[in-house]
């Protein structure tokens, strides 16, 4: 059976203000097999937490492995906000109504 080629994941992630640092989180994502590039964007900060969007691109990304790597450094994945799969990247086209 053919494995699903996950090429992009956009994750909603929270971490505590102090730990892990964003470079520690980046290092954890970077160690995951299949990751070719990613960005971490801080979307909100409150007294205790930092909310981030992490966009990861690559070939045959393993969601479970990536979540485990993020959780192992002390952050939490809340949701998958986008997933792109297949032989090529397909960008979302906004619908007009």
MMTF fields as JSON, N, C-alpha, C and O atoms, coordinates in Angstrom:
{
  "mmtfVersion": "1.0.0",
  "mmtfProducer": "UNKNOWN",
  "numBonds": 387,
  "numAtoms": 388,
  "numGroups": 97,
  "numChains": 1,
  "numModels": 1,
  "chainsPerModel": [1],
  "groupsPerChain": [97],
  "chainIdList": ["A"],
  "bondAtomList": [4, 2, 8, 6, 12, 10, 16, 14, 20, 18, 24, 22, 28, 26, 32, 30, 36, 34, 40, 38, 44, 42, 48, 46, 52, 50, 56, 54, 60, 58, 64, 62, 68, 66, 72, 70, 76, 74, 80, 78, 84, 82, 88, 86, 92, 90, 96, 94, 100, 98, 104, 102, 108, 106, 112, 110, 116, 114, 120, 118, 124, 122, 128, 126, 132, 130, 136, 134, 140, 138, 144, 142, 148, 146, 152, 150, 156, 154, 160, 158, 164, 162, 168, 166, 172, 170, 176, 174, 180, 178, 184, 182, 188, 186, 192, 190, 196, 194, 200, 198, 204, 202, 208, 206, 212, 210, 216, 214, 220, 218, 224, 222, 228, 226, 232, 230, 236, 234, 240, 238, 244, 242, 248, 246, 252, 250, 256, 254, 260, 258, 264, 262, 268, 266, 272, 270, 276, 274, 280, 278, 284, 282, 288, 286, 292, 290, 296, 294, 300, 298, 304, 302, 308, 306, 312, 310, 316, 314, 320, 318, 324, 322, 328, 326, 332, 330, 336, 334, 340, 338, 344, 342, 348, 346, 352, 350, 356, 354, 360, 358, 364, 362, 368, 366, 372, 370, 376, 374, 380, 378, 384, 382],
  "bondOrderList": [1, 1, 1, 1, 1, 1, 1, 1, 1, 1, 1, 1, 1, 1, 1, 1, 1, 1, 1, 1, 1, 1, 1, 1, 1, 1, 1, 1, 1, 1, 1, 1, 1, 1, 1, 1, 1, 1, 1, 1, 1, 1, 1, 1, 1, 1, 1, 1, 1, 1, 1, 1, 1, 1, 1, 1, 1, 1, 1, 1, 1, 1, 1, 1, 1, 1, 1, 1, 1, 1, 1, 1, 1, 1, 1, 1, 1, 1, 1, 1, 1, 1, 1, 1, 1, 1, 1, 1, 1, 1, 1, 1, 1, 1, 1, 1],
  "groupList": [{"groupName": "UNK", "atomNameList": ["N", "CA", "C", "O"], "elementList": ["N", "C", "C", "O"], "formalChargeList": [0, 0, 0, 0], "bondAtomList": [1, 0, 2, 1, 3, 2], "bondOrderList": [1, 1, 2], "singleLetterCode": "X", "chemCompType": "L-PEPTIDE LINKING"}],
  "groupTypeList": [0, 0, 0, 0, 0, 0, 0, 0, 0, 0, 0, 0, 0, 0, 0, 0, 0, 0, 0, 0, 0, 0, 0, 0, 0, 0, 0, 0, 0, 0, 0, 0, 0, 0, 0, 0, 0, 0, 0, 0, 0, 0, 0, 0, 0, 0, 0, 0, 0, 0, 0, 0, 0, 0, 0, 0, 0, 0, 0, 0, 0, 0, 0, 0, 0, 0, 0, 0, 0, 0, 0, 0, 0, 0, 0, 0, 0, 0, 0, 0, 0, 0, 0, 0, 0, 0, 0, 0, 0, 0, 0, 0, 0, 0, 0, 0, 0],
  "groupIdList": [1, 2, 3, 4, 5, 6, 7, 8, 9, 10, 11, 12, 13, 14, 15, 16, 17, 18, 19, 20, 21, 22, 23, 24, 25, 26, 27, 28, 29, 30, 31, 32, 33, 34, 35, 36, 37, 38, 39, 40, 41, 42, 43, 44, 45, 46, 47, 48, 49, 50, 51, 52, 53, 54, 55, 56, 57, 58, 59, 60, 61, 62, 63, 64, 65, 66, 67, 68, 69, 70, 71, 72, 73, 74, 75, 76, 77, 78, 79, 80, 81, 82, 83, 84, 85, 86, 87, 88, 89, 90, 91, 92, 93, 94, 95, 96, 97],
  "secStructList": [7, 7, 7, 7, 7, 3, 3, 3, 3, 3, 3, 3, 3, 3, 3, 3, 1, 1, 1, 1, 7, 2, 2, 2, 2, 2, 2, 2, 2, 2, 6, 1, 6, 6, 3, 3, 3, 3, 3, 3, 3, 3, 3, 3, 3, 7, 1, 1, 3, 3, 3, 3, 3, 3, 3, 3, 3, 3, 1, 1, 7, 7, 2, 2, 2, 2, 2, 2, 2, 2, 2, 2, 6, 6, 7, 3, 3, 3, 3, 3, 3, 3, 3, 3, 3, 1, 1, 1, 7, 7, 7, 7, 7, 7, 7, 7, 7],
  "xCoordList": [0.837, 0.0, 0.887, 1.886, 0.523, 1.282, 1.158, 0.061, 2.282, 2.294, 1.865, 2.196, 1.135, 0.659, 1.83, 2.545, 2.025, 3.116, 2.64, 2.107, 2.844, 2.511, 3.652, 4.802, 3.32, 4.332, 4.342, 5.36, 3.215, 3.171, 2.22, 1.131, 2.66, 1.824, 1.867, 2.94, 0.716, 0.661, 0.037, -1.113, 0.818, 0.409, 0.22, 0.986, -0.802, -1.04, -0.391, -0.811, 0.637, 1.451, 1.546, 1.661, 1.499, 1.726, 2.928, 3.201, 3.64, 4.731, 4.682, 4.074, 5.316, 5.431, 6.356, 7.199, 6.191, 7.016, 8.509, 9.289, 8.906, 10.332, 10.908, 11.897, 10.309, 10.859, 9.795, 8.636, 10.113, 11.418, 11.604, 10.645, 12.853, 13.107, 12.685, 12.557, 12.477, 12.108, 13.232, 12.935, 14.526, 15.579, 15.577, 15.886, 15.238, 15.14, 14.002, 14.142, 12.888, 11.755, 12.126, 11.792, 12.811, 13.245, 14.181, 14.063, 15.095, 16.033, 15.286, 15.65, 14.243, 13.459, 12.751, 12.747, 12.154, 11.474, 12.491, 12.242, 13.621, 14.646, 15.182, 15.599, 15.177, 15.686, 14.722, 15.107, 13.503, 12.51, 12.786, 13.055, 12.713, 12.965, 11.949, 10.761, 12.432, 11.574, 11.436, 11.022, 11.783, 11.65, 12.719, 13.913, 12.275, 13.202, 13.288, 14.292, 12.255, 12.248, 11.026, 10.019, 11.103, 9.968, 10.151, 11.249, 9.045, 9.136, 8.246, 7.238, 8.653, 7.905, 7.54, 8.418, 6.245, 5.77, 4.988, 4.006, 5.428, 4.702, 3.425, 3.467, 2.292, 0.999, 0.383, -0.387, 0.711, 0.221, 1.058, 1.639, 1.1, 1.835, 0.922, 0.322, 0.823, 0.128, 1.057, 2.254, 0.542, 1.376, 2.136, 3.286, 1.508, 2.11, 2.55, 3.435, 1.951, 2.217, 2.521, 2.201, 3.148, 3.416, 2.705, 2.948, 1.826, 1.141, 1.9, 2.337, 2.059, 2.841, 2.156, 1.406, 2.434, 2.092, 3.399, 4.352, 3.449, 4.641, 4.252, 3.392, 4.892, 4.673, 5.882, 7.013, 5.633, 6.702, 6.477, 5.368, 7.548, 7.468, 8.543, 9.612, 8.24, 9.19, 8.542, 7.612, 9.04, 8.544, 8.222, 9.025, 7.048, 6.61, 6.782, 7.35, 6.282, 6.335, 5.478, 4.378, 5.981, 5.261, 4.707, 5.442, 3.411, 2.76, 3.027, 3.368, 2.878, 3.051, 4.474, 4.661, 5.459, 6.86, 7.113, 7.798, 6.565, 6.758, 6.092, 6.683, 4.867, 4.175, 4.968, 5.127, 5.46, 6.235, 7.498, 7.86, 8.174, 9.378, 9.046, 9.789, 7.938, 7.51, 7.152, 7.544, 6.415, 6.015, 7.199, 7.216, 8.197, 9.365, 10.194, 10.913, 10.103, 10.825, 9.937, 10.411, 8.66, 7.799, 6.742, 6.144, 6.489, 5.429, 4.223, 4.313, 3.108, 1.875, 1.299, 1.177, 0.941, 0.275, -1.229, -1.774, -1.906, -3.353, -4.131, -5.179, -3.617, -4.374, -3.506, -2.449, -3.992, -3.454, -4.331, -5.535, -3.754, -4.516, -4.457, -5.284, -3.494, -3.421, -2.583, -1.613, -2.968, -2.16, -2.208, -3.276, -1.042, -0.947, -0.271, 0.788, -0.889, -0.389, -0.345, -1.009, 0.445, 0.45, 1.795, 2.804, 1.785, 3.012, 3.47, 4.64, 2.534, 2.908, 2.125, 1.113, 2.609, 1.959, 0.764, 0.875, -0.358, -1.539, -1.878, -2.153, -1.848, -2.131, -3.627, -4.372, -4.055, -5.47, -5.887, -5.169, -7.042, -7.608, -8.821, -9.776, -8.794, -9.914, -11.147, -11.066, -12.263, -13.521, -14.194, -14.166, -14.787, -15.597, -17.055, -17.444, -17.84, -19.274, -20.126, -21.353],
  "yCoordList": [-1.178, 0.0, 1.248, 1.308, 2.216, 3.452, 4.319, 4.499, 4.852, 5.73, 7.145, 7.61, 7.814, 9.175, 10.15, 10.237, 10.885, 11.853, 13.197, 14.032, 13.386, 14.658, 15.623, 15.374, 16.73, 17.692, 18.987, 19.677, 19.322, 20.525, 20.29, 19.738, 20.722, 20.742, 22.143, 22.735, 22.675, 23.927, 23.571, 23.137, 23.762, 23.351, 24.556, 25.518, 24.497, 25.478, 24.917, 23.875, 25.606, 25.099, 26.145, 27.337, 25.708, 26.582, 26.077, 24.878, 27.017, 26.675, 27.629, 28.696, 27.255, 28.148, 29.311, 29.183, 30.433, 31.614, 31.276, 31.696, 30.523, 30.287, 29.123, 29.297, 27.949, 26.747, 26.047, 26.042, 25.467, 25.505, 26.841, 27.566, 27.144, 28.332, 28.023, 26.861, 29.06, 28.839, 28.124, 27.253, 28.456, 27.67, 26.189, 25.332, 25.868, 24.466, 23.759, 22.614, 24.451, 23.9, 23.698, 22.671, 24.67, 24.57, 23.378, 22.649, 23.182, 22.056, 20.723, 19.793, 20.624, 19.389, 19.1, 17.961, 20.121, 19.937, 19.559, 18.672, 20.233, 20.01, 18.583, 18.08, 17.928, 16.554, 15.512, 14.355, 15.889, 14.934, 14.593, 15.471, 13.317, 12.846, 13.426, 13.53, 13.8, 14.32, 15.833, 16.413, 16.483, 17.942, 18.593, 18.359, 19.417, 20.126, 21.608, 22.258, 22.137, 23.536, 23.821, 23.12, 24.855, 25.207, 26.62, 27.175, 27.197, 28.458, 28.395, 27.69, 29.154, 29.263, 30.732, 31.593, 31.016, 32.386, 32.536, 31.829, 33.462, 33.735, 34.484, 35.519, 33.95, 34.565, 35.297, 36.239, 34.875, 35.596, 35.246, 34.165, 36.197, 36.018, 36.478, 37.55, 35.649, 36.115, 35.923, 35.696, 36.007, 35.966, 34.652, 34.645, 33.542, 32.231, 31.5, 30.648, 31.812, 31.013, 31.852, 33.038, 31.185, 31.756, 30.862, 29.656, 31.457, 30.73, 30.909, 32.013, 29.817, 29.841, 29.057, 28.114, 29.471, 28.694, 28.134, 28.882, 26.83, 26.201, 25.617, 24.74, 26.111, 25.61, 24.769, 25.257, 23.499, 22.543, 22.007, 21.603, 22.004, 21.419, 20.364, 20.441, 19.376, 18.299, 17.203, 17.447, 16.004, 14.819, 13.743, 13.459, 13.15, 12.07, 12.44, 11.676, 13.628, 14.065, 13.135, 12.752, 12.781, 11.891, 12.742, 13.142, 13.011, 13.868, 13.386, 14.187, 12.106, 11.578, 11.8, 12.152, 11.6, 11.802, 13.276, 13.601, 14.157, 15.596, 16.047, 16.811, 15.583, 15.944, 15.448, 16.174, 14.226, 13.676, 14.503, 14.748, 14.936, 15.76, 17.097, 17.569, 17.701, 18.977, 18.793, 19.604, 17.739, 17.484, 17.12, 17.459, 16.43, 16.031, 17.213, 17.088, 18.36, 19.542, 20.409, 21.405, 20.059, 20.755, 21.663, 22.453, 21.579, 22.368, 21.455, 20.238, 22.044, 21.286, 21.648, 22.826, 20.619, 20.831, 20.823, 19.846, 21.931, 22.028, 21.521, 20.894, 21.791, 21.367, 21.384, 22.014, 20.663, 20.78, 21.816, 21.604, 22.922, 23.966, 23.829, 24.409, 23.073, 22.801, 21.553, 21.311, 20.767, 19.628, 19.6, 19.722, 19.44, 19.343, 18.002, 17.693, 17.221, 15.885, 15.669, 16.374, 14.685, 14.275, 14.472, 14.727, 14.35, 14.459, 15.904, 16.162, 16.84, 18.254, 19.079, 18.633, 20.293, 21.196, 21.852, 22.316, 21.881, 22.562, 23.658, 23.387, 24.911, 26.035, 26.239, 25.984, 26.691, 26.971, 28.193, 29.191, 28.087, 29.21, 29.695, 28.943, 30.948, 31.501, 31.595, 32.073, 31.151, 31.211, 32.548, 33.081, 33.068, 34.278, 33.884, 33.023, 34.501, 34.125, 35.342, 35.245],
  "zCoordList": [0.0, 0.0, 0.0, 0.716, -0.787, -0.938, 0.318, 0.847, 0.789, 1.952, 1.546, 0.455, 2.419, 2.16, 2.191, 3.189, 1.096, 1.027, 1.577, 0.846, 2.879, 3.521, 3.221, 3.583, 2.556, 2.108, 2.912, 2.963, 3.54, 4.378, 5.542, 5.381, 6.718, 7.91, 8.493, 8.612, 8.855, 9.606, 10.948, 11.022, 12.006, 13.345, 14.256, 14.195, 15.099, 16.156, 17.412, 17.917, 17.921, 19.021, 20.123, 19.838, 21.382, 22.536, 23.322, 23.368, 23.938, 24.849, 26.024, 25.936, 27.119, 28.279, 27.909, 27.021, 28.59, 28.323, 28.407, 27.552, 29.431, 29.685, 28.882, 28.17, 28.985, 28.355, 27.539, 27.953, 26.427, 25.762, 25.047, 24.783, 24.744, 23.932, 22.491, 22.104, 21.726, 20.32, 19.563, 18.746, 19.801, 19.139, 19.549, 18.72, 20.802, 21.215, 20.477, 20.048, 20.339, 19.596, 18.131, 17.541, 17.548, 16.15, 15.955, 14.969, 16.879, 16.774, 16.806, 16.087, 17.635, 17.721, 16.401, 15.936, 15.798, 14.509, 13.428, 12.612, 13.434, 12.412, 12.417, 11.373, 13.563, 13.667, 13.091, 12.923, 12.791, 12.285, 10.821, 10.002, 10.517, 9.157, 8.18, 8.487, 7.006, 5.959, 5.95, 4.947, 7.069, 7.158, 6.285, 6.471, 5.326, 4.444, 4.791, 4.498, 5.404, 5.803, 6.644, 6.538, 7.49, 8.345, 8.86, 8.831, 9.336, 10.05, 11.278, 11.314, 12.275, 13.519, 13.669, 13.731, 13.726, 13.847, 15.143, 15.369, 15.995, 17.232, 16.869, 16.203, 17.313, 16.981, 18.162, 17.972, 19.382, 20.554, 21.775, 21.874, 22.697, 23.953, 25.078, 25.006, 26.126, 27.327, 28.523, 28.342, 29.704, 30.91, 31.037, 31.477, 30.658, 30.874, 29.617, 29.686, 28.463, 27.266, 26.03, 25.951, 25.076, 23.758, 22.746, 22.698, 21.937, 20.88, 19.575, 19.25, 18.825, 17.591, 16.487, 16.738, 15.259, 14.084, 13.542, 13.319, 13.332, 12.77, 11.415, 11.331, 10.358, 9.004, 8.629, 8.616, 8.323, 8.021, 6.619, 6.27, 5.807, 4.47, 4.304, 4.909, 3.472, 3.213, 2.397, 1.628, 2.57, 1.866, 2.889, 3.778, 2.761, 3.642, 5.112, 5.893, 5.482, 6.875, 7.727, 7.329, 8.882, 9.801, 10.942, 11.845, 10.891, 11.884, 13.306, 14.177, 13.545, 14.905, 15.42, 16.585, 14.577, 14.968, 15.279, 16.249, 14.465, 14.668, 15.963, 16.726, 16.223, 17.467, 18.674, 19.656, 18.603, 19.722, 19.967, 21.118, 18.896, 19.04, 19.701, 20.562, 19.299, 19.88, 21.352, 22.192, 21.667, 23.05, 23.932, 25.115, 23.366, 24.155, 24.653, 25.644, 23.975, 24.472, 25.353, 25.898, 25.508, 26.449, 25.86, 26.591, 24.559, 23.935, 23.656, 23.82, 23.237, 23.019, 21.655, 21.319, 20.861, 19.577, 19.827, 20.34, 19.457, 19.646, 18.443, 18.598, 17.232, 16.055, 14.811, 14.766, 13.794, 12.437, 11.748, 11.603, 11.327, 10.644, 9.127, 8.424, 8.616, 7.179, 6.97, 7.689, 5.979, 5.544, 4.022, 3.422, 3.405, 1.945, 1.638, 2.183, 0.767, 0.451, -1.053, -1.813, -1.477, -2.873, -3.531, -2.874, -4.84, -5.627, -5.822, -6.105, -5.668, -5.813, -4.81, -4.271, -4.567, -3.627, -4.33, -5.465, -3.65, -4.15, -3.136, -1.968, -3.626, -2.75, -2.638, -3.585, -1.496, -1.253, -2.082, -2.155, -2.691, -3.434, -2.676, -2.48, -2.245, -1.481, -2.37, -3.502, -1.871, -2.623, -2.377, -1.268, -3.406, -3.254, -3.312, -4.101, -2.497, -2.451, -2.663, -2.661]
}
